[in-house]
Amino acid sequence: MALVLDLLNRDPRPNAGNPKSEAAQAPAELRHPEKQKRPENPILRKPDWIRVKAPGSPKWAETQKIVKAEKLVTVCEEAGCPNIGECWEKKHATFMIMGDTCTRACAFCNVKTGVPQPLDPLEPAKVAQAVAKLGLEHVVITSVDRDDLKDGGAQHFAQVIRAIRKASPGTTIEILTPDFLRKPGALEVVVAAKPDVFNHNLETVPGKYLTVRPGARYFHSLRLLQRVKELDPTIFTKSGIMVGLGEERNGILQLMDDLRS
């Protein structure tokens, strides 16, 4: 009976109990079924040009001091931009108006989502004062989405543009706007303030909108850029996209054709 029990309890694998043999025969790491279709690629070391130093130069500190003194929000900080050290050292900053809380939740964005605070009526003057203190030749103004406002914040954008024009007449003004979806008349208000550059990002190809930019509409964004040119042909229009989100090459080419047309 003892012999039978010993045979039943014995590990049937050859070399059982030998740590070296067990390690050699250990099964390969299981992969997600979707990942099993992909080849095993080694993780590449990031190139030196993509690495950035932690901010801390005197010029960076001076820019930070001005931004904090005026209690302003910058996309450099809120979006966690890795280039903040380089830009702030050159006294370049992208101001984010209308608060730090967005009404949308785009998958790619680091800005928090929630119920925003009321607009600060003093913000246009604060931004203009910061632009003058920094001595900027070119300033970029962007914002969170404010779907809670009747005009999407269009009038506030216009007030900021006019305040900068008054305080720094020689500064060129670029705005990076939301899409003002379902806000009739909003775009006309912003264009009437005459920014030098009107930027609205498509962000990604149409097929990725449901996952990457669910609150927006691809063709609405295209039409917005087209409408800016119709309202004022002297304003430069531009757009931007991200790559590496699973899009195909043909999708990028089609997007470029859409923008050109």
N, C-alpha and C positions, 0 to 999 in steps of 0.2 A: 504493500500500500504506500509506503514512504517513497519507493522508487517511482510509482505512478504519479504521485503529487509533485515530485521533483521534476519530472518530465513535463507536466502540465504547466508549471510555473516558469520553466526555462524559456528565455527569449529565443524564438526560432531564427532570428537574424544572425548571419555569420559574423564573428568578431564582436558580438554584443558584449558590452561591458568595457570595451577598449575605447577610451575617449577619442584617440586619434582616428580610429577607423570609423566611429560614429560621425565625427565631424566631416570626414571625407565623403560619407554616404548620405549626408543630410540633404533633403530635397531642396531644390532651388526655391528662392523667395517667390511666393504667389503674387501675381499681378492682377490688376483689375482687367476684366475681359476686354474692355475697350483698348487698354494699354498693351495687351498681348499681341495686338495686330501691329504695334509699332516696333521698330528695331531698337535694340539697346544702344543708346548713344551716350558716350561719356560726357560728364558735366564739364563744360569748358570754363576756364578761368576768365574772368572779365578783363578786357583789355585796359591798359593804363589810361587811355583817353576817356573812358567812361567813369573812372573813379574821381570823386570830388573830395576836397579837403573840408573839414569842419569849419564853419564860418567863425570869424573872430578878429578880423583885421580892424584897425582904427576906423577906416572909411565905412566898413560894414556896421560898426557900432554907432557911427554918426547917423547913418541912414535909419537904423533901428530906433535911435533916440527921437528922431523927428517923427517917425511913424507912430511911436508910442505916445509922444507928447500931444499929437493931434487926435489920439484915440481912433486911429484908422485901422481898417482891415485890409490885408493884402492877400492875394491869391498865392503869393510866394509861401506864406506861412500856412494858410488854411488848407491848401492842396498838397502840402508837404513836398514842395518842389526841391529837388536836390541841387539846383543851380542857384539857390538863394545867396550863398556866399559870394559867388562870382558877380552876380547882378548887383547886389547891394553894395559891394565894394566899388562898383562903377556908378553908384547912385542911380541905378535903374530899379524901378519897382512897378508892379502891376497892382493898382488899387482895386479892391473889390468892394463895390458900394451896395447899399441896401441891406447890410447886416452880414452875419456869418452863418445863417441858417437857411437852407434851401428847401423849397416845397417839393422838389423831386428827388429821386434816389437813383441816379445813373450808376451803373455797375462799376464804372472806371474811376469815379470821382471820390476824393477824400473829404470833401466838404460835408458837414453834418446835415442831416435831414430832420425837419420838424416844423413846428409852428413858429414863424419868424416874429421878431419884435416890430413895433411900428417904425416907420421911416424916421430917421433923424433929420429934421429940417435944417440943421446946421452943417450937415455933412458936405454939401457942395462947397461951402466956404472953407471948411477944414481941408478938403482935398486940394483946393486951389492954393491954399496957403502952404501946404506941404510941397506941392509942385514948385512953387516959387522958391521956397527955402532950399530945396535940393538942386535948383537951377537946371531942371530937366529940359533938354531940347526936344524930347519926344516922350509922351506919357501914354500908357495903356490903361484904360478903364474897363473893368469887367464887372460882373455882378452875379449874385445868386439868382435862381429863378424865383419870381414872386407871383405865382399863380393866384395868390390871395388878393392881389391888388387889381382894381378894375382895369387899369391900363398896363398892368404888368411891370410898372415902374418906369414907363417911358418918360413921363414928365420929370421924374427925378434924374434920369440920364441927361435930359436936355438941360436941366438946371446945373448939373455938374460941368457939362461942356461949356456953358456960357460963363460960369464962374472962373474956370481955368483960362478962358479967352481973355477975361478982364484982368486977371492977376498976372498972367504970363502970355502976352500977345504973340511972342515968338515961338512958343511951344506948339509942336504939331500934336494933334490929339487922335489917338486910335481907340476905338471902342470895340469890345468883344461882347456881343449881346446874347441874351437868350432868344428864343424863337417867337416870343409874344404870341403864342398859340391861343387862338380864340380871343384875341384882344383887338377888335377892330379899331383902326385909327391910330394905334400905338406906334407903328413903324413911321408913319408920317410925322409924328411929333418929334421923334429922335432925329430923323433925317433933316427936318427943318432947322435943327440946332447946328447943322453943318460941321460934323466931325470931319477930319481929314481922311481917315480910314475907317471903313465899316467892316468889321470882322464878325463872321458868324460861322462857327465850326459845324461841319457835317458829322464829324467825329468818326464815323465808320460807314461801311457799305450797307445798302438797304436790308440785306438779309440778316444783319446782326442787330437791327434796331430793337427787336422785341426783348433781347437779352441784355444788350449794352446800353441802350438809350430808350427805355420803354415808354417814357412820357412824351416823346417827340415823334414827329412824322418827317420822313426823309424828303418827300416832295414839297412839303410845306417849307422846309428850310431852304430848298433850292429856289422856290418861288420868292422867298423873302429876299434873297440876294439879288434876284432878277429885278424885284420891285424897287430896291434901293437905287439901282441904275436908272430905272424909269423915272423915279422922282427927282434924282439929281445926278446927271452923268459925270459931274466933276469929282464926285466922291470915289475914292479907290475902294474896291471891295475885295475881300480875301476870305479864305476859308482854310480849315485844317482838318486832318484826319489822323487817326492812330492806326498802326499796323501791328500785326502779331496777335490778333484776336480770333484767328481762325478763318479770316477772309481768304478768298482765292484771288489770284493775279487778275483774272478777267473782271472780277468785281471792282477792283481798284481802277482798271482801265475804263470801265463803264462809268464809274464815278467821275473820273477826270473829264470824260466826254460830256457828261451831264453838266459839269461846272462850266466848261467852255461854251456850251450852247446856251 
